[in-house]
Amino acid sequence: MIRTNLNAHETISKADPRIELRGRLDELNARIIVIQVHSMNQHFIDDLEEVREVIIKLLKCEVKGENFGELVLWGLHEEEIHTRSHNPAKYYNIGHIMPHRDMKKEAAEINLLRTIVREAELSACRAFGDYDPGRIIHILNRLSSALYILMYKYLPKGYDKTISFSK
């Protein structure tokens, strides 16, 4: 069995779910950097930098076994992120987004990052089960919601592709 360092004092199998989680977080960080490098929009680059800082903090918390603390992105606290993502029509005057090529480059890139965050969240669930050390699973869940609401900021005017979850 091939082993790797979990921390300075412990080695684990390369197949351990925590190593998978770290890989997902590394991938997310790398994707953000690539998107930033190719963007000419400084506001977009800055918005993504805040996300990247969260990813770096998540990695540190996972490695060190520390608590993440409160998530704040773009001045929004966790509860506001949650509320806005569940009721976008109230805050953004458009219902739940149906991803489509008409959403244009920046919103589509955010949507891609959101799907990677969701994959990382699943990896965290496999790694930790019902136990959420450092609130990692919770923060990833809120980060997915935060990216969802960030998509609204970068949708082109008149975007009208929505989906209803009502019966």
Secondary structure, DSSP 4 states (H G I P E B T S, - for coil): --EEEEETTEEEETTSHHHHHHHHHHHHHHHHHHHHHH---HHHHHHHHHHHHHHHHHHHHHHHT------EETTEEHHHHHHHHH-HHHHHSS-SB---GGGHHHHHHHHHHHHHHHHHHHHHHHHHTT--GGGHHHHHHHHHHHHHHHHHHHSPTT---B-----
